[in-house]
């Protein structure tokens, strides 16, 4: 039963992340940081998109690591693009 619950939750993760991507709110981005570590590269990619759309710089160290070493090429590229866009923010908004 626990395994079914986990599969169901994982199955819903990407649609929820994609829906939240349409809400340009930094609080949403802050809450979704754990999904940068998700096993599904599409979930990671869309989570990075949320960070870019909201200009949320709270995960810059994670994005640097992802840009350098994520298993998925598209995720690495998106992390690099995100860093370039987010790091254009004033220093007090970046980490």
Buried (B, 14 or more C-beta within 10 A) or exposed (E): EEEEEEEEEEEEBBEBBBEBBEEEEBEBBBEBBEBBEBEBBBBBBBBBBBBBBBBBBBBBEBBBEBBEEBEBEEBBBBBBBBBEBBBEEEEEBBE
